[in-house]
Amino acid sequence: MRRELTLAAKVLNIIVTGVGGQGNVLASQVIATAAVDSGYYVSVGETFGASQRGGSVASHIRVSQIKPYGPLIPRGEADFILGFEPLETLRTFRDFGNSSTQVIMNIRPNYPLGVLLNEDHYPDIAVLTGGLRRKSQRLWDLEATELAVGLGLPVGTNMVMTGAFAGVYALQIQLETYETILKGMFDREILTLNLAAFRAGVKAVTI
């Protein structure tokens, strides 16, 4: 039986994955805070060590109405993967995904040094996306980085992706809850750009 992505389940397992420097840890903090502020039990765990620029980083978020759960999601039990980088998204899905997992993926690659030096191969994005689409319950593939750059916020991929997650209502949390958190995190000068990026992410999954 397909597992519905609602809090009717005992626990909702979310993985935010990417590489260091993309802001995916901040995105996970916003999502976790929104869940806490909405009255849920939330556990967060970071894997793959320190979030060094260019290194793999994943945050596990476990949300429940019943009780706190351990911070790390068991293999094969992710309900939702928020992927900031295509290859990291694929790797995370292979380890933690299943046929009921839903995925939001930024399709802009972050090429490793070996690829840039023509020593390694990076998978074709169309092939990678097609594979995820077939194996997951649903895939939203977004030009999140391009949207952020177009808004004048080159480092705003994380806010676009956070908005996309909020926009699919996997946690049944109102958008205003997320925006209130952002208003408490950013100074006025940069808040407008971050809110615009967040709203662009919402729009990208709802049109």
C-alpha positions in Angstrom: 0.0 0.0 0.0 1.3 3.5 -0.9 2.3 5.6 2.1 0.6 9.0 2.0 2.9 11.9 2.8 0.8 13.4 5.6 1.2 13.5 9.3 -1.3 10.6 9.5 1.8 8.5 9.2 3.7 7.9 12.5 6.7 9.8 11.3 7.5 11.7 8.1 11.1 11.2 7.0 12.7 14.0 5.0 16.3 14.2 3.7 17.8 17.5 2.5 20.9 16.7 0.5 23.5 18.6 -1.5 27.1 19.7 -1.3 28.7 22.1 1.2 28.2 25.7 0.3 24.7 25.3 -1.2 22.9 26.3 2.0 21.1 23.0 2.4 21.8 22.9 6.1 20.1 26.3 6.5 17.1 25.0 4.5 16.8 22.0 6.8 16.8 24.4 9.8 14.0 26.4 8.3 11.9 23.3 7.6 12.6 21.9 11.1 11.8 25.1 12.8 8.5 25.4 10.9 7.5 21.9 12.1 8.5 22.7 15.7 6.5 26.0 15.6 3.5 24.0 14.3 3.6 21.7 17.3 5.3 18.6 15.9 8.1 16.5 17.5 11.2 17.0 15.3 14.5 15.3 15.3 17.4 16.5 13.0 20.6 14.8 12.2 23.4 15.7 9.8 25.4 13.1 8.0 28.7 12.9 6.0 30.5 15.0 8.5 31.3 18.7 8.4 29.6 20.8 5.7 32.8 21.7 3.9 32.3 23.6 0.6 32.1 21.0 -2.2 31.7 18.0 0.1 28.5 15.9 0.4 26.1 17.1 3.1 22.8 15.6 4.1 20.4 16.6 6.9 17.8 14.1 8.1 14.5 15.6 9.5 12.0 13.3 11.2 8.6 14.8 12.0 5.9 13.2 14.2 2.8 14.1 16.0 3.3 11.2 18.4 6.9 11.2 19.8 10.5 12.1 19.0 12.3 9.6 16.8 16.0 9.0 16.4 17.8 11.6 14.3 18.9 9.4 11.5 16.5 7.9 8.9 16.9 4.1 8.3 18.0 3.1 4.8 15.2 2.9 2.3 12.7 4.8 4.5 12.8 8.4 3.2 9.4 9.8 2.4 10.8 13.0 0.9 14.1 14.0 -0.6 15.0 17.6 -1.2 18.0 17.5 -3.5 20.1 20.6 -4.2 22.5 18.8 -6.6 21.5 16.1 -9.1 24.1 13.4 -8.5 23.8 13.8 -4.7 20.1 13.4 -5.0 20.5 10.2 -7.0 23.0 8.8 -4.4 20.6 9.7 -1.6 17.7 8.1 -3.4 19.7 4.9 -3.9 20.4 4.7 -0.2 17.2 6.0 1.4 14.5 6.1 -1.3 11.8 3.7 -2.3 8.9 3.6 -4.8 6.8 5.8 -2.4 9.5 8.5 -2.0 8.8 11.9 -3.5 11.7 14.0 -4.7 12.3 17.7 -5.4 15.5 18.2 -7.3 17.5 21.2 -8.4 18.8 20.2 -11.8 21.9 22.4 -11.8 25.0 20.2 -11.4 27.9 21.1 -9.1 30.7 19.4 -10.9 33.4 17.7 -8.8 37.0 18.5 -9.5 37.6 15.2 -11.2 34.9 16.0 -13.7 36.3 19.5 -14.3 39.7 17.9 -15.0 38.1 15.4 -17.4 39.2 12.6 -15.1 35.7 11.5 -14.1 32.3 11.3 -15.8 29.1 13.1 -14.6 25.8 11.4 -15.6 23.7 13.0 -18.2 21.0 15.1 -16.5 18.2 13.9 -18.7 19.1 10.2 -18.0 19.5 10.9 -14.3 16.2 12.7 -14.1 14.4 10.0 -16.1 15.7 7.3 -13.7 14.5 9.1 -10.7 11.1 9.8 -12.2 10.6 6.1 -12.9 11.7 4.9 -9.5 10.1 7.5 -7.2 6.5 8.2 -6.6 6.9 11.7 -7.9 9.7 14.0 -9.0 9.7 17.8 -9.3 12.8 18.9 -11.3 13.5 22.6 -10.9 15.8 25.2 -12.2 16.2 26.4 -8.7 19.6 28.0 -9.1 18.5 29.7 -12.3 15.5 31.1 -10.5 17.6 32.4 -7.7 20.1 34.1 -10.0 17.3 35.7 -12.0 16.0 37.3 -8.8 19.5 38.8 -8.1 20.3 36.3 -5.3 22.9 33.9 -6.6 23.2 32.2 -3.2 19.4 31.8 -2.9 19.1 28.3 -4.3 18.3 27.1 -0.7 15.4 29.5 -0.4 13.9 28.5 -3.7 14.2 24.8 -2.7 12.7 25.6 0.8 9.8 27.3 -0.9 9.3 24.3 -3.2 9.1 22.0 -0.3 6.7 24.3 1.5 4.6 24.5 -1.7 3.8 20.8 -1.9 2.5 20.9 1.7 4.1 17.6 2.7 3.9 18.8 6.3 0.6 20.6 6.0 2.2 23.8 7.3 1.0 27.2 6.1 3.3 29.2 4.0 3.0 32.1 6.4 4.7 30.0 9.1 7.8 29.6 6.9 7.8 33.3 6.0 7.6 34.3 9.6 10.8 32.3 10.3 12.6 33.9 7.4 11.6 37.3 8.7 13.3 36.5 12.0 16.5 35.2 10.2 17.3 38.0 7.7 17.9 41.7 7.9 15.5 43.9 6.0 18.0 44.5 3.2 18.3 40.9 2.2 14.9 39.7 3.5 13.0 40.9 0.4 15.3 38.8 -1.9 15.0 35.7 0.2 11.2 36.0 0.4 11.1 36.4 -3.3 13.2 33.3 -3.8 11.0 31.3 -1.4 7.9 32.4 -3.2 9.5 31.5 -6.5 10.0 28.0 -5.2 6.4 27.7 -4.1 5.2 28.9 -7.5 7.5 26.4 -9.3 5.7 23.4 -7.8 2.2 24.8 -7.9 1.8 26.0 -11.5 
